[in-house]
Amino acid sequence: MSGLDDLMAKSDDRWARATRSARGVRDKGLERALKAYYTIYFPIGPVVLLALVAWGEVVLTGGTYRDGLNFLTLGWLLAGVCSLVGSFGYIAKRIDTAVENDKIDVLTSLERQEKKHLRRQITGKAGIEPEHLVVKRAAAVQLRRRLATQLIYSPTVPLFLFAQDSGGHIVFWWLMAAALVTAMAGQAYALRDFRRAGKFLELTAEDAKP
């Protein structure tokens, strides 16, 4: 029994450390910040840049077809660069500040299988167990922050793809289409898990009240 007692003691110690790290971790508006980015900041920025580039193309080239294509490529590239730079600032100003007391990963002290089982509960792949709810809710908040960060960065990928010159090769278009599908699938999975973690926080809100 001493071996089992030792294992139990180590497990209790790991969860105690995780609980200490989880105290005070709170979502202060990740979903609002993400919605604002996708409904205001991201769509407006690229559209304005592309409109400016289109205007410059007409003024500087007289609207010739080949020069127009070059300017369009430049427009996509500028939109990608500006969106990427804007993403850095938005994440620092809105996403990172939307989580309180988020200094370290609350799951650092846990073992791999413990982390895996906990994440399955957060993403709805396993039933929610009431034990260690403080740790699980904090982990859900931190997961949502990471996914929100991914969702802010990922829309810049298609902009850089559109900026590539195909040279008229059909193979290029197939490769770009595959890259776009992959990027969109990654966004869809990230958004799904973001929502599932949010649902987990909703379902456990009453139980988490002192």
Salt bridges, closest charged atoms under 4 A:
ASP6 OD2 - LYS10 NZ 3.58
ASP13 OD2 - ARG17 NH2 3.26
ASP27 OD2 - ARG144 NE 3.34
GLU31 OE2 - LYS35 NZ 3.74
GLU31 OE1 - ARG144 NH2 3.71
GLU100 OE1 - ARG26 NH2 2.59
ASP102 OD2 - ARG145 NE 2.29
GLU111 OE2 - ARG14 NH1 3.45
GLU114 OE2 - ARG14 NH2 2.88
GLU129 OE2 - HIS117 NE2 3.03
ASP165 OD2 - ARG66 NH2 3.84
ASP193 OD1 - ARG192 NH2 3.25
GLU206 OE2 - LYS209 NZ 3.07
